[in-house]
Amino acid sequence: MPLARISLNRGKTPEYLQRLAQGVHEALVAAFEVPATDRFQVIHQHDAGELIVDAQYLGGPRSANFVLIAITAGRTRSVEVTQGFYQALVAGLHEVLGIDPEDVMVIITTTAAHEWSFAGGRVNPAVKALAS
């Protein structure tokens, strides 16, 4: 049940944005133990000066094609699964969109299942399954 927030500089085509979102989803499904039907994404485009990034910090060089992907997930994955996801993500985005792997930053935050309501003001059904 991840939510992916994808931030990048404004100016890409709608097709590019769709391919970017699809690439993130495909990596989540292939390597982060996410069902194919579990897709929740928000794309944030920023005007010049609104996405401030150090071009060299712990990687780089980073360019104007920098993409920040912030994922809120419902449970923690192992280091091996997480590393596999990072690798699948940058490889897929490079292959499909030509994004340099150094231009991709990912932050994963986890939450408890009861902190999600998918609709109707109901607690995530997984909470009831865990309580049974």
C-alpha positions as CSV (number, residue, x, y, z in Angstrom):
1,M,0.0,0.0,0.0
2,P,2.6,2.6,-0.9
3,L,1.9,6.1,-1.9
4,A,4.5,7.5,-4.3
5,R,5.0,11.3,-4.5
6,I,7.1,12.1,-7.5
7,S,8.7,15.6,-7.7
8,L,10.5,17.0,-10.6
9,N,11.1,20.3,-12.5
10,R,8.2,21.5,-14.6
11,G,8.4,21.2,-18.3
12,K,8.0,17.5,-19.2
13,T,5.3,16.3,-21.5
14,P,2.2,14.4,-20.3
15,E,3.6,11.3,-22.0
16,Y,6.9,11.6,-20.1
17,L,5.0,12.0,-16.8
18,Q,2.9,8.9,-17.5
19,R,6.0,6.9,-18.4
20,L,7.7,8.1,-15.3
21,A,4.8,7.1,-13.1
22,Q,4.5,3.8,-14.9
23,G,8.3,3.2,-14.3
24,V,7.9,3.8,-10.6
25,H,4.9,1.5,-10.4
26,E,6.6,-1.3,-12.3
27,A,9.7,-1.2,-10.0
28,L,7.4,-1.3,-7.0
29,V,5.6,-4.3,-8.3
30,A,8.7,-6.1,-9.5
31,A,11.0,-5.5,-6.6
32,F,9.2,-4.0,-3.6
33,E,6.5,-6.6,-3.0
34,V,3.6,-4.5,-4.1
35,P,0.5,-5.9,-5.9
36,A,0.0,-4.7,-9.4
37,T,-3.4,-3.2,-8.5
38,D,-2.0,-1.2,-5.6
39,R,-1.2,2.1,-7.4
40,F,-1.4,5.5,-5.7
41,Q,0.8,8.3,-7.1
42,V,1.0,12.0,-7.0
43,I,3.2,14.0,-9.4
44,H,4.5,17.4,-8.2
45,Q,6.0,19.7,-10.9
46,H,8.1,22.6,-9.7
47,D,8.9,25.9,-11.3
48,A,12.5,27.1,-11.4
49,G,13.9,27.6,-7.9
50,E,11.3,25.5,-6.2
51,L,13.2,22.2,-6.2
52,I,16.5,22.9,-4.6
53,V,19.0,20.1,-4.8
54,D,22.7,19.8,-4.1
55,A,24.3,18.6,-7.3
56,Q,27.0,16.5,-5.6
57,Y,25.8,15.4,-2.1
58,L,26.3,11.6,-1.7
59,G,26.1,11.1,-5.5
60,G,25.8,13.1,-8.6
61,P,26.4,15.1,-10.5
62,R,22.7,15.8,-10.6
63,S,21.1,17.7,-13.4
64,A,17.8,19.6,-14.1
65,N,16.3,16.1,-14.8
66,F,16.5,15.3,-11.1
67,V,13.6,13.3,-9.8
68,L,12.7,12.9,-6.1
69,I,10.5,9.9,-5.3
70,A,9.1,9.9,-1.7
71,I,7.3,6.6,-0.9
72,T,5.1,6.1,2.1
73,A,4.8,2.4,2.7
74,G,2.6,0.4,5.0
75,R,5.4,-1.9,6.2
76,T,9.2,-2.1,6.3
77,R,11.0,-4.2,3.8
78,S,14.4,-5.8,4.2
79,V,17.6,-4.0,3.1
80,E,17.9,-6.6,0.3
81,V,14.4,-5.9,-1.0
82,T,14.9,-2.2,-0.7
83,Q,18.2,-2.2,-2.5
84,G,16.7,-4.4,-5.2
85,F,13.9,-1.9,-5.6
86,Y,16.3,1.0,-5.9
87,Q,18.3,-0.8,-8.6
88,A,15.2,-1.9,-10.6
89,L,13.8,1.7,-10.4
90,V,16.9,3.5,-11.7
91,A,17.5,0.8,-14.4
92,G,13.9,1.1,-15.6
93,L,13.8,4.9,-15.6
94,H,17.1,5.0,-17.4
95,E,16.0,2.5,-20.0
96,V,12.6,4.0,-20.7
97,L,13.3,7.8,-20.2
98,G,17.0,8.1,-20.3
99,I,17.1,9.4,-16.7
100,D,20.6,9.2,-15.3
101,P,20.6,7.0,-12.2
102,E,22.4,9.9,-10.4
103,D,19.3,12.0,-11.0
104,V,17.0,9.7,-9.0
105,M,16.7,10.1,-5.2
106,V,14.3,7.9,-3.2
107,I,13.1,8.3,0.4
108,I,11.0,5.6,2.0
109,T,8.9,6.2,5.1
110,T,6.8,3.5,6.7
111,T,3.6,3.7,8.7
112,A,1.3,1.3,10.6
113,A,-1.6,-0.3,8.8
114,H,-4.2,1.5,11.0
115,E,-2.8,4.9,9.8
116,W,-4.3,4.3,6.3
117,S,-8.0,4.7,5.3
118,F,-8.5,3.9,1.7
119,A,-12.2,5.0,1.5
120,G,-15.3,5.6,3.5
121,G,-13.5,6.6,6.7
122,R,-12.7,2.9,7.3
123,V,-9.5,1.6,8.9
124,N,-7.4,-0.3,6.4
125,P,-8.9,-3.9,6.1
126,A,-5.4,-5.3,6.8
127,V,-5.8,-4.2,10.4
128,K,-8.9,-6.3,10.9
129,A,-7.1,-9.3,9.3
130,L,-4.2,-8.9,11.7
131,A,-6.6,-8.7,14.7
132,S,-8.4,-12.0,13.7
